[in-house]
């Protein structure tokens, strides 16, 4: 069946509004129009140019963990402690984000196994307020580390964030040392801490737990950095090299250990865990 017949047949089962809006996706890299079903079946990777699209926390957990994993309840924290308001109230922004997400905040933790290796996986969801790090994210990160300590297993964190959540001010920045202490506890316990850097990982997240792993794996083309390119360029007043702050550039310069395709990520993590914490013989 050629693509035209596939599209025509799909249209007969979809309402008109859904057909027009959801049938095609334009790749942000190669600008090609992709059949949405084909794109999603390929784990949101462009089949033309291999551009890795951003995916949500639940989809990420399904890709990495074996069947039967459990999702930890997200911790309750004090909301809007600063009574923050810019063009909208912080509480209204939270309500809007939660209306589009099945989760209370941007960090979701799954407890299970990766190809039989016991593991805890924490995922930042960029679709929830840009994955920004506030008290809920910091507390959820620590909760995941506590679960790994309890289970005596590796902790894998998949980062995707625009940085600290400005609506929480200094309280958001306090999550940086808080998370750093937990990575230290994992190290002292002899438990692997692996970071998977996805697009984008920036700001205070990069300046803390995103760069404290025993191993750093990045998805192809992921933007990884602290300050934005424009800020850096204006500060040093020099032309930045091609590919600056992208995963491949950082790998070449030793900031990232591996760049791994999304389809190979689970198998790579399983191999890594075999080296870092081999399974005990029966």
Secondary structure, DSSP 8 states (H G I E B T S, - for coil): --HHHHHHHHHTTS-HHHHHHHSEEE-TTT--EEEHHHHHHTTTB-TTT--B----HHHHHHHHS-TT-EE---------TT--BSSSBHHHHHHHHHHT-SSSSSEEEEEEEETTEEEEEEEE-TTTGGG-B-HHHHHHHHHHHHHHHHHT-EEEEEEEESSB-GGGHHHHHHHHHHHHHHHHHHHHTT--EEEEEEEEE-HHHHTTGGG--SEEEE-TT-BB-SS-HHHHHHHHTS---TTTTBHHHHHHTTS-SEE--GGGHHHHHHHHHHHHS-----
